[in-house]
């Protein structure tokens, strides 16, 4: 419900003192969630869906595909009907369009509180008493934490420079930033200069109760989108000299290349539905995870919720999720190091039992997410409230109309508003 709808439903005559702020101003707790692109079904989309459910709020989004939208949430597109919606096909033109069009979105001003998820709509300029909470999945990768790896061409460097120059001064409006991990909180403070007291950490919601340990099978598992950033190739290559079986789940542009170089002990199963994913996570000996500088990583959490150890890259947030020797091992993201990690796991195992690993995953539950987001939004609302000091005028003040300059009281003269004889 937005501000106007709330006023219409309550009615002006029904507003009590409890519904008023300083000076009798009307206050409402209407709230909306605003997401960037719904062009895939990933972790960020899962977060926005859960935010809309948590606050019983409408979910606004920029460009999107109906196939990826939640069915149980009211969704409203901001740009799908735009005559320039074709710009969504290219990331650079899409970002430029957001920088221009997202500044002015009158439909979002109708809400007292706006929760932004992802960065595309953070160009939005709020009204002065609107509370803004920004859930950060990461600061933009190429301009910041992955700049040294990706900016090897003039066009990419120019794009990154412009993003750093224009993005920060035009998007630093939120009353509270909520990072999806301590690592992303560090990026928000380092790259955007946000004070630590304005940053909360709330892990993304993972339905950990839906996973469980199963009878172990004799294979290792890796799954993700098959794209370069996930570095599945290094995992496949590591099994060239191992007497162990690897199952590779997931789809993507790299599959054909990966299959062409894979040894016989590596099998590709393609996209896994939820049932197959949960089964394989629960029965695999261990999950292999090699993503580049991961912001959070839901896949390792799903493995932990299944009681399954994780052998992951010693970078990004992955190295903080893994307690070395207890619930897995870390390695460098190259075949030789991955192979050593597997050999070590085969020899030594891990000290935590499946039930202990499963219990560790509870910190990432959907219940913990809901509790953390309620607290963050309440804190932002409190911090954004305009506070006007109460007047403190004593009854015997000598500055009123009934006092003379020397402080002696006198009766008002007719010219001063008293009754005439």
TAHU-V220787 format. One record per pair of residues at least 4 apart in sequence whose C-alpha atoms are under 7 Angstrom apart, sorted by the first residue. I is the first residue (numbers start at 1). J is the second residue. If there is no record, write none. Layout:
BEGIN
((I | J) (I | J))
END
This chain:
BEGIN
((1 | 5) (1 | 6) (1 | 30) (2 | 6) (2 | 30) (2 | 31) (2 | 110) (2 | 111) (3 | 7) (3 | 28) (3 | 30) (3 | 110) (3 | 111) (3 | 112) (4 | 8) (4 | 110) (5 | 9) (6 | 10) (7 | 11) (7 | 12) (10 | 14) (10 | 15) (11 | 15) (15 | 19) (16 | 20) (19 | 26) (19 | 27) (20 | 24) (20 | 25) (20 | 26) (20 | 27) (21 | 25) (21 | 26) (21 | 27) (28 | 112) (29 | 112) (29 | 113) (30 | 111) (30 | 112) (30 | 113) (31 | 57) (31 | 111) (31 | 112) (31 | 113) (31 | 114) (32 | 57) (32 | 58) (32 | 59) (32 | 111) (32 | 113) (32 | 114) (32 | 115) (33 | 51) (33 | 52) (33 | 57) (33 | 58) (33 | 59) (33 | 60) (33 | 114) (33 | 115) (33 | 116) (34 | 59) (34 | 60) (34 | 61) (34 | 115) (34 | 116) (34 | 117) (35 | 48) (35 | 60) (35 | 61) (35 | 62) (35 | 116) (35 | 117) (35 | 118) (35 | 121) (36 | 61) (36 | 62) (36 | 118) (36 | 119) (36 | 120) (36 | 121) (37 | 61) (37 | 62) (37 | 63) (37 | 64) (38 | 45) (38 | 63) (38 | 64) (38 | 65) (38 | 68) (38 | 69) (39 | 64) (39 | 65) (39 | 68) (40 | 68) (41 | 45) (41 | 68) (42 | 46) (43 | 47) (44 | 48) (44 | 137) (45 | 49) (46 | 50) (47 | 51) (47 | 204) (47 | 205) (48 | 52) (48 | 117) (49 | 53) (49 | 70) (50 | 54) (51 | 55) (52 | 56) (52 | 57) (52 | 58) (52 | 59) (52 | 73) (53 | 57) (53 | 73) (54 | 370) (58 | 73) (58 | 74) (58 | 75) (59 | 74) (59 | 75) (59 | 76) (60 | 75) (60 | 76) (60 | 77) (60 | 78) (61 | 76) (61 | 77) (61 | 78) (62 | 77) (62 | 78) (62 | 79) (62 | 80) (63 | 77) (63 | 79) (63 | 80) (63 | 88) (64 | 80) (65 | 69) (79 | 85) (80 | 85) (81 | 85) (87 | 93) (87 | 94) (88 | 94) (90 | 94) (91 | 95) (92 | 96) (93 | 97) (94 | 98) (95 | 99) (96 | 100) (97 | 101) (98 | 102) (98 | 120) (98 | 121) (99 | 103) (99 | 123) (102 | 121) (102 | 123) (102 | 124) (103 | 123) (103 | 124) (103 | 125) (104 | 124) (104 | 125) (105 | 124) (109 | 126) (109 | 127) (112 | 130) (112 | 131) (113 | 130) (113 | 131) (113 | 132) (114 | 131) (114 | 132) (114 | 133) (115 | 132) (115 | 133) (115 | 134) (116 | 122) (116 | 133) (116 | 134) (116 | 135) (117 | 134) (117 | 135) (117 | 136) (118 | 135) (118 | 136) (118 | 137) (122 | 171) (123 | 170) (123 | 171) (126 | 130) (131 | 175) (131 | 380) (131 | 381) (131 | 384) (132 | 174) (132 | 175) (132 | 176) (133 | 174) (133 | 175) (133 | 176) (133 | 177) (133 | 377) (133 | 380) (134 | 174) (134 | 176) (134 | 177) (134 | 178) (135 | 177) (135 | 178) (135 | 179) (136 | 177) (136 | 178) (136 | 179) (136 | 180) (137 | 179) (137 | 180) (137 | 295) (138 | 184) (138 | 295) (139 | 187) (139 | 188) (140 | 144) (141 | 145) (141 | 146) (142 | 146) (142 | 147) (142 | 150) (142 | 160) (143 | 147) (143 | 160) (143 | 161) (143 | 163) (143 | 164) (146 | 150) (147 | 151) (151 | 156) (151 | 157) (153 | 157) (154 | 158) (155 | 159) (156 | 160) (157 | 161) (158 | 162) (159 | 163) (160 | 164) (161 | 165) (162 | 166) (163 | 167) (164 | 168) (166 | 170) (167 | 171) (168 | 172) (168 | 192) (175 | 380) (175 | 384) (176 | 198) (176 | 199) (176 | 380) (177 | 198) (177 | 199) (177 | 200) (178 | 199) (178 | 200) (178 | 201) (178 | 202) (179 | 184) (179 | 185) (179 | 199) (179 | 200) (179 | 201) (179 | 202) (180 | 184) (180 | 201) (180 | 202) (180 | 203) (180 | 204) (180 | 296) (181 | 185) (181 | 201) (181 | 202) (181 | 203) (181 | 296) (182 | 186) (182 | 201) (183 | 187) (183 | 295) (183 | 317) (184 | 188) (184 | 295) (185 | 189) (185 | 199) (185 | 201) (186 | 190) (187 | 191) (188 | 192) (188 | 193) (188 | 194) (189 | 193) (189 | 194) (189 | 195) (189 | 196) (194 | 198) (200 | 376) (202 | 369) (202 | 372) (202 | 373) (203 | 364) (203 | 369) (204 | 364) (204 | 369) (205 | 364) (205 | 365) (205 | 366) (205 | 369) (206 | 364) (206 | 365) (206 | 366) (207 | 365) (207 | 366) (208 | 302) (208 | 305) (208 | 361) (208 | 362) (208 | 365) (211 | 278) (211 | 305) (211 | 306) (212 | 282) (212 | 305) (212 | 306) (212 | 307) (213 | 282) (213 | 283) (213 | 306) (213 | 307) (213 | 354) (214 | 282) (214 | 283) (215 | 283) (216 | 283) (216 | 284) (216 | 285) (217 | 283) (217 | 284) (217 | 285) (218 | 284) (218 | 285) (219 | 244) (219 | 245) (219 | 246) (219 | 247) (219 | 284) (219 | 285) (220 | 245) (220 | 246) (220 | 247) (220 | 284) (220 | 285) (220 | 286) (220 | 287) (221 | 246) (221 | 247) (221 | 248) (221 | 284) (221 | 286) (221 | 287) (221 | 288) (222 | 247) (222 | 248) (222 | 249) (222 | 287) (222 | 288) (222 | 289) (223 | 248) (223 | 249) (223 | 250) (224 | 249) (224 | 250) (225 | 250) (225 | 251) (225 | 252) (226 | 230) (226 | 232) (226 | 250) (226 | 251) (226 | 252) (226 | 253) (226 | 254) (226 | 255) (227 | 252) (227 | 253) (227 | 254) (229 | 291) (229 | 292) (230 | 290) (230 | 291) (230 | 292) (231 | 290) (231 | 291) (232 | 236) (232 | 290) (233 | 237) (233 | 258) (234 | 238) (234 | 333) (234 | 334) (234 | 335) (235 | 239) (235 | 335) (235 | 338) (236 | 262) (237 | 262) (237 | 335) (238 | 335) (238 | 336) (238 | 338) (238 | 339) (240 | 263) (244 | 265) (245 | 265) (245 | 266) (246 | 265) (246 | 266) (246 | 267) (247 | 266) (247 | 267) (247 | 268) (248 | 267) (248 | 268) (248 | 269) (249 | 268) (249 | 269) (249 | 270) (249 | 271) (249 | 272) (250 | 270) (250 | 271) (250 | 272) (251 | 255) (251 | 270) (251 | 271) (254 | 258) (255 | 259) (256 | 260) (257 | 261) (258 | 262) (262 | 266) (272 | 276) (272 | 277) (273 | 277) (274 | 278) (275 | 279) (276 | 280) (277 | 281) (278 | 282) (279 | 283) (280 | 284) (281 | 303) (281 | 306) (281 | 308) (282 | 306) (282 | 307) (282 | 308) (285 | 308) (286 | 308) (286 | 309) (286 | 310) (286 | 311) (287 | 303) (287 | 308) (287 | 309) (287 | 310) (287 | 311) (288 | 310) (288 | 311) (288 | 312) (289 | 311) (289 | 312) (289 | 313) (290 | 312) (290 | 313) (290 | 333) (291 | 313) (293 | 315) (293 | 316) (294 | 316) (294 | 317) (294 | 318) (295 | 316) (295 | 317) (296 | 317) (297 | 318) (298 | 302) (299 | 303) (300 | 304) (300 | 310) (301 | 305) (301 | 361) (302 | 306) (303 | 307) (303 | 308) (303 | 309) (303 | 310) (304 | 308) (304 | 309) (304 | 357) (304 | 358) (304 | 361) (305 | 358) (305 | 361) (306 | 358) (307 | 354) (307 | 355) (307 | 357) (307 | 358) (308 | 354) (308 | 357) (309 | 327) (309 | 328) (310 | 327) (310 | 328) (310 | 329) (311 | 328) (311 | 329) (311 | 330) (311 | 341) (312 | 318) (312 | 329) (312 | 330) (312 | 331) (313 | 318) (313 | 319) (313 | 330) (313 | 331) (313 | 332) (313 | 333) (314 | 318) (314 | 319) (314 | 330) (314 | 331) (314 | 332) (315 | 319) (317 | 321) (318 | 322) (319 | 330) (322 | 327) (322 | 328) (322 | 329) (323 | 327) (323 | 328) (324 | 328) (324 | 329) (324 | 330) (325 | 329) (325 | 350) (325 | 351) (326 | 350) (326 | 351) (326 | 352) (327 | 350) (327 | 352) (327 | 357) (328 | 350) (329 | 341) (331 | 337) (331 | 338) (331 | 341) (332 | 337) (332 | 338) (333 | 337) (333 | 338) (334 | 338) (335 | 339) (336 | 340) (337 | 341) (338 | 342) (339 | 343) (340 | 344) (341 | 345) (342 | 346) (343 | 347) (344 | 348) (345 | 349) (352 | 356) (352 | 357) (353 | 357) (354 | 358) (355 | 359) (356 | 360) (357 | 361) (363 | 368) (364 | 368) (365 | 369) (366 | 370) (367 | 371) (368 | 372) (369 | 373) (370 | 374) (371 | 375) (372 | 376) (373 | 377) (374 | 378) (375 | 379) (376 | 380) (377 | 381) (378 | 382) (379 | 383) (380 | 384) (381 | 385) (393 | 397) (398 | 403) (398 | 407) (399 | 403) (402 | 409) (402 | 410) (402 | 411) (402 | 412) (403 | 407) (403 | 408) (403 | 409) (403 | 410) (404 | 408) (404 | 409) (412 | 416) (412 | 417) (412 | 418) (413 | 417) (413 | 418) (414 | 418) (414 | 419) (414 | 420))
END
